[in-house]
Amino acid sequence: SITLNYTGATVTAASRATLKRTDNATITDVIPTRLCGASGCTGTSEVQIARSYTWSGSTLLGLLGSRQYNIPLYFRTVAGQNVSAGPYQVTLNFSVNYNVCQVGAVGLCLTPQTGTAVTSITLNMNVTNDCSAMTTPNINFNSAPLVQNFPTISQSIAVTCTKGSAYTIGINNGLNALNNVRRMASGNNRMSYEIYKEATANRWGVSGTERWSSGASSQVSTDGLLRTYNYTARILPNQTTPPAGNYSDTLVVDVAF
């Protein structure tokens, strides 16, 4: 048999090793890790600090390659952590007790080997800035006989990104823009419209100051992950009302770190 004794780690919490930021000691974000002796990391195969896991019998025979045992260890992070981007590290410490032998033709142990070895494993992880969700509802101006009769639409875009990340959000000009003015199309006909930050006259665009900084979002959740950007969309009244039809456009919303 071979027994792995999980003796400790450089950073721990709730009997598990926890990855901690290596580049900034003032950041307290940690990522708990699970150590398991079997794939799938079921509850019975997880090894917590001060506990052990044993391979024996037919399981141990299946790990034998020549005279070397390749002991499988599986590591998983605990889901649902809210951490900032950066490098994380933790070192796990072990002692290994072994009691193995070479079996002869009649099943006798010819060369028994027993002992204890001490070893450690260092885990490294790099968390990068990313966004996991974005809510971008369609804009519907409904119907009106004249351009000045279309309602102003007030809606929001919501974005969930890495804790503490700084980014900007842009909206492109769509498929039919002319001279940096967005336009919807119905066949060969066009209807100009625009999107503005909150209830201002500041255009929400794709470049420069027209982009929207995360630090200036309309709302932010308590955990700092979800930010909401309120905007208004308007049909421009200083244009000739185009022929009746169904007008549409497609916009792309992007996030840049």
NUROKOL-287731 format. One record per residue (C-alpha): x, y, z. Coordinates in nm, 4 decimals, always signed. Each point is the difference from the previous one (the first is absolute). Layout:
BEGIN
        px        py        pz
         X         Y         Z
...
***
This chain:
BEGIN
        px        py        pz
   +0.0000   +0.0000   +0.0000
   +0.0951   +0.3635   -0.0440
   -0.1465   +0.2646   +0.2303
   +0.0133   +0.3722   -0.0711
   -0.0123   +0.2101   +0.3171
   -0.1025   +0.3605   -0.0645
   +0.2038   +0.1791   +0.2667
   -0.0603   +0.3650   -0.0850
   +0.0309   +0.2905   -0.2434
   +0.1510   +0.3473   -0.0064
   -0.3476   +0.1594   +0.0019
   -0.3068   -0.1811   +0.1339
   -0.3675   +0.0490   +0.0777
   -0.2631   -0.2521   +0.1118
   +0.2459   -0.2936   -0.0281
   +0.0839   +0.0821   -0.3624
   +0.2971   +0.1660   -0.1649
   -0.0813   +0.3415   -0.1430
   +0.1723   +0.1722   -0.2888
   +0.1073   +0.3549   +0.0912
   +0.1229   +0.2953   -0.2065
   +0.3776   +0.0018   -0.0365
   +0.0474   +0.3480   -0.1471
   -0.1724   +0.2092   +0.2661
   -0.0016   -0.0996   +0.3669
   -0.2711   +0.2530   +0.0852
   -0.2584   -0.1817   -0.2144
   -0.1827   -0.2557   +0.2138
   -0.1773   -0.1866   -0.2826
   +0.0430   -0.3781   +0.0215
   -0.1173   -0.2996   -0.2040
   -0.0701   -0.3216   +0.1988
   +0.1219   -0.3184   -0.1696
   -0.1145   -0.3597   +0.0285
   +0.2473   -0.2907   -0.0062
   -0.1435   -0.3370   -0.1028
   +0.1302   -0.3512   -0.0456
   -0.2465   -0.0912   -0.2748
   -0.1254   +0.1711   -0.3143
   -0.3325   +0.1745   +0.0378
   +0.1045   +0.1141   +0.3474
   -0.2957   -0.1607   +0.1746
   -0.0480   +0.0711   +0.3687
   +0.1616   -0.3246   +0.1112
   +0.3121   +0.0549   -0.2097
   +0.0770   +0.3533   +0.1219
   +0.2961   +0.0220   +0.2368
   -0.0058   +0.2903   +0.2426
   +0.2889   +0.1254   +0.2126
   +0.0975   -0.2381   +0.2843
   -0.1677   -0.2894   -0.1810
   +0.1258   -0.2759   -0.2289
   -0.0850   -0.2030   -0.3095
   +0.1125   -0.3587   -0.0600
   +0.0532   -0.1936   -0.3222
   +0.0129   -0.3764   +0.0479
   -0.0843   -0.3365   -0.1545
   -0.1000   -0.0122   -0.3650
   -0.0090   +0.3803   -0.0187
   +0.3671   +0.0147   +0.0898
   +0.0902   -0.2731   -0.2491
   -0.1633   +0.2021   -0.2756
   +0.2302   +0.2927   +0.0771
   +0.3187   -0.2025   -0.0304
   +0.2168   +0.0823   -0.2973
   +0.3148   -0.2130   +0.0022
   +0.1229   +0.0675   +0.3583
   -0.1443   +0.3486   +0.0227
   -0.3432   +0.0938   +0.1344
   -0.1685   +0.3008   -0.1564
   -0.2381   +0.1169   +0.2694
   -0.2896   +0.2042   -0.1462
   -0.0928   +0.3228   +0.1765
   -0.2810   +0.2284   -0.1122
   -0.0322   +0.3691   +0.0860
   -0.3082   +0.2176   -0.0352
   -0.0854   +0.3505   +0.1076
   -0.3136   +0.0572   +0.2044
   -0.2606   +0.1645   -0.2233
   -0.1576   +0.3372   +0.0668
   +0.3073   +0.1991   +0.1067
   +0.0066   +0.3785   -0.0462
   +0.3639   +0.0923   -0.0579
   +0.2014   +0.2607   -0.1874
   +0.2244   -0.0685   -0.2979
   +0.3624   -0.0924   +0.0659
   +0.2388   -0.2879   +0.0846
   -0.0936   -0.2399   +0.2821
   +0.2091   -0.2700   +0.1697
   -0.0037   -0.2502   +0.2860
   +0.2324   -0.2848   +0.1042
   -0.1440   -0.3252   +0.1371
   +0.2060   -0.2213   +0.2329
   -0.0228   -0.3787   +0.0289
   +0.1550   -0.3056   +0.1544
   -0.0357   -0.3297   -0.1863
   -0.0003   -0.3365   +0.1761
   +0.0635   -0.3000   -0.2227
   -0.0072   -0.3739   +0.0561
   +0.0513   -0.1831   -0.3287
   +0.1784   -0.3079   -0.1238
   +0.0897   -0.1974   -0.3092
   -0.2205   -0.3098   -0.0144
   +0.1522   -0.3322   -0.1038
   -0.1493   -0.2761   -0.2115
   -0.1810   -0.1599   +0.2952
   -0.1296   +0.3288   +0.1382
   +0.2757   +0.0515   +0.2541
   +0.1418   +0.3451   +0.0746
   +0.3606   -0.0208   -0.1216
   +0.1311   +0.3532   +0.0638
   -0.2106   +0.1951   +0.2503
   +0.0522   +0.3751   +0.0103
   -0.1391   +0.2252   +0.2715
   +0.0694   +0.3556   +0.1006
   -0.1102   +0.3611   +0.0073
   +0.0821   +0.2799   -0.2422
   -0.0672   +0.3716   +0.0338
   -0.0942   +0.2097   -0.3027
   -0.1855   +0.3140   -0.1056
   -0.1942   +0.1245   -0.3019
   -0.0318   +0.3648   -0.1034
   -0.3147   +0.1135   -0.1803
   -0.0001   +0.3113   -0.2182
   -0.2937   +0.1749   -0.1634
   -0.0347   +0.3223   -0.1940
   -0.3417   +0.1655   +0.0080
   -0.0602   +0.2310   -0.2967
   -0.2528   +0.2775   -0.0491
   -0.3128   -0.1152   -0.1772
   -0.3751   +0.0491   -0.0064
   -0.2312   -0.2922   +0.0679
   -0.3330   +0.1549   -0.0961
   -0.1443   +0.2944   -0.1896
   -0.3652   +0.1008   -0.0306
   -0.0732   +0.2007   -0.3161
   -0.3758   +0.0371   -0.0598
   -0.1309   +0.0855   -0.3445
   -0.1240   +0.3553   -0.0609
   -0.3546   +0.0349   -0.1347
   -0.1217   +0.3475   -0.0967
   -0.3451   -0.1396   -0.0903
   -0.1983   +0.1917   -0.2639
   -0.0635   +0.3675   -0.0735
   -0.1153   +0.2039   -0.3035
   +0.2776   +0.2625   +0.0297
   +0.3602   -0.0153   +0.1242
   -0.0715   +0.2526   +0.2760
   -0.2730   -0.2258   +0.1398
   +0.2223   -0.2979   +0.0823
   +0.0576   -0.0458   +0.3749
   +0.3349   +0.0240   +0.1749
   +0.0975   -0.3468   +0.1214
   +0.1729   -0.0349   +0.3391
   +0.1719   -0.3333   +0.0613
   +0.3137   -0.1519   +0.1524
   +0.2907   -0.2230   -0.0911
   +0.1266   -0.2137   +0.2900
   +0.3463   -0.1572   +0.0065
   +0.1552   -0.2444   +0.2491
   +0.3814   +0.0064   -0.0025
   +0.2979   -0.1015   +0.2135
   +0.0205   +0.1596   +0.3447
   +0.1896   +0.3287   -0.0042
   +0.0451   +0.0040   -0.3780
   +0.0059   +0.3316   -0.1853
   -0.1418   +0.0049   -0.3498
   -0.1962   +0.2045   -0.2520
   -0.3130   -0.0922   -0.1936
   -0.0620   +0.1131   -0.3554
   -0.2881   -0.0264   -0.2462
   +0.0842   +0.0072   -0.3700
   -0.1779   +0.2013   -0.2690
   -0.2012   -0.2900   -0.1334
   -0.0442   -0.1010   -0.3633
   -0.1274   +0.3190   -0.1626
   +0.1730   +0.2973   +0.1676
   +0.0863   +0.3166   -0.1912
   +0.2362   +0.2708   +0.1305
   +0.0055   -0.1659   +0.3435
   -0.3794   +0.0019   +0.0279
   -0.1776   -0.3312   +0.0525
   -0.2771   -0.0871   -0.2427
   -0.2613   -0.2729   -0.0263
   -0.0851   -0.1386   -0.3418
   -0.3159   -0.1114   -0.1771
   +0.1025   -0.0995   -0.3497
   +0.1694   +0.3078   -0.1470
   -0.1571   +0.2358   +0.2544
   +0.1762   +0.1190   +0.3160
   -0.1032   +0.1406   +0.3396
   +0.2605   +0.1656   +0.2248
   +0.0144   -0.0752   +0.3717
   +0.2498   +0.0211   +0.2849
   +0.0867   -0.1521   +0.3372
   +0.1079   +0.2227   +0.2888
   +0.1556   -0.0615   +0.3402
   -0.2746   +0.0177   +0.2617
   -0.2322   +0.2988   -0.0654
   +0.2737   +0.2239   -0.1428
   +0.0967   +0.1110   -0.3493
   +0.3301   -0.1915   +0.0241
   +0.0085   -0.2536   -0.2803
   +0.0872   -0.3592   +0.0926
   +0.2415   -0.1100   -0.2687
   +0.2838   -0.2381   -0.0744
   +0.3154   +0.2100   +0.0366
   +0.1691   +0.2663   +0.2107
   -0.2099   +0.1942   +0.2479
   -0.3197   -0.1458   -0.1474
   +0.0800   -0.3279   +0.1746
   -0.1384   -0.0480   +0.3521
   +0.2431   -0.0612   +0.2859
   -0.0890   -0.2639   +0.2604
   +0.0908   +0.2484   +0.2720
   -0.2829   +0.2262   -0.1190
   -0.2715   -0.2672   -0.0220
   -0.3555   +0.0929   +0.0982
   -0.0196   -0.2651   +0.2741
   +0.2283   -0.2633   +0.1504
   -0.0895   -0.3040   +0.2100
   +0.1183   -0.0396   +0.3585
   +0.2661   -0.2552   -0.0997
   +0.1248   +0.2254   -0.2809
   -0.0541   -0.2587   -0.2743
   -0.3206   +0.1169   -0.1679
   -0.0041   +0.3477   -0.1510
   -0.2993   +0.1588   -0.1688
   +0.0104   +0.2657   -0.2730
   -0.3232   +0.1959   -0.0520
   -0.0484   +0.1511   -0.3449
   -0.2590   +0.1764   -0.2133
   -0.0701   -0.0686   -0.3664
   -0.1673   +0.2620   -0.2199
   -0.1189   +0.0377   -0.3572
   +0.1622   +0.3241   -0.1180
   -0.2773   +0.2573   -0.0577
   +0.1982   +0.2215   -0.2414
   -0.0516   -0.2287   -0.3009
   -0.2690   -0.0450   -0.2587
   -0.2407   -0.2767   +0.0919
   +0.0895   -0.2935   -0.2279
   -0.2567   -0.2226   -0.1741
   -0.1962   -0.2436   +0.2146
   +0.1716   -0.3317   +0.0625
   +0.1702   -0.2220   +0.2536
   +0.3357   +0.1570   +0.0838
   +0.2791   -0.1876   +0.1778
   +0.3710   -0.0003   +0.0746
   +0.2475   -0.2282   +0.1764
   +0.2500   +0.1307   +0.2552
   +0.3018   -0.1627   +0.1644
   +0.0791   +0.0641   +0.3672
   +0.3636   -0.0620   +0.0988
   +0.1991   -0.0007   +0.3234
   +0.3668   +0.1057   -0.0010
   +0.2391   -0.0458   +0.2946
***
